[in-house]
Structures are given as C-alpha cells and as structure tokens.
Amino acid sequence: MGLLRTILIILLVYFGFKILARLFAPLLVRFVAKKAEQKFGQQFGGFQNPNQQREQQKQREGETVIDKMPNRNTSSKEKVGEYIDYEEID
C-alpha cells in the first residue's frame, strides 16, 4: 500500500509540474527577455527619451561641444620604461 501511495504522489507532482510549467513558462521567458533588453539598452546607449532627442536636434550639424577641459598638469618627463637597443637577425 505504501509503494502505491508513493508512486501516485510522484506522478501527481510530475504532472502538476508539467501543467504549471506550461502556464508560467511564457511569463518567465517574457520577463527574461525584458531584462536582457534593458541590459543591452544600458550597455549600448540604447533608446533615448524624447528630451534627449530634442536636445540633439537643437545642436547644429558640425558644432563642436566640449564637456570637460583636459588637465594641463600632465608632464612628459615621466619615466615610461626601459628602452633596449636591438638588432634584427635575418
């Protein structure tokens, strides 16, 4: 009697899982696709909101905009590395 009961419980769990998977799989796939779209959009600059598009249209073609001035404190006297003379062997 115990063996038959165990087999029935296993079958009920198996078929219940199959039914639930059919119901929730499309929702899960849609959720994963939406998250992937958001990640790609963030990574590649993706879609811009309308305010950013209007700002870009206000700028004329060929206009140069400098957002940040470079630091003038860089010195070219920094030791970059050791230079080694070599000869090519044919």
C-alpha positions, 0 to 999 in steps of 0.5 A, spaced: 500 500 500 505 504 501 509 503 494 502 505 491 501 511 495 508 513 493 508 512 486 501 516 485 504 522 489 510 522 484 506 522 478 501 527 481 507 532 482 510 530 475 504 532 472 502 538 476 509 540 474 508 539 467 501 543 467 504 549 471 510 549 467 506 550 461 502 556 464 508 560 467 513 558 462 511 564 457 511 569 463 518 567 465 521 567 458 517 574 457 520 577 463 527 574 461 527 577 455 525 584 458 531 584 462 536 582 457 533 588 453 534 593 458 541 590 459 543 591 452 539 598 452 544 600 458 550 597 455 549 600 448 546 607 449 540 604 447 533 608 446 533 615 448 527 619 451 524 624 447 528 630 451 534 627 449 532 627 442 530 634 442 536 636 445 540 633 439 536 636 434 537 643 437 545 642 436 547 644 429 550 639 424 558 640 425 558 644 432 563 642 436 561 641 444 566 640 449 564 637 456 570 637 460 577 641 459 583 636 459 588 637 465 594 641 463 598 638 469 600 632 465 608 632 464 612 628 459 618 627 463 615 621 466 619 615 466 615 610 461 620 604 461 626 601 459 628 602 452 633 596 449 637 597 443 636 591 438 638 588 432 634 584 427 637 577 425 635 575 418 
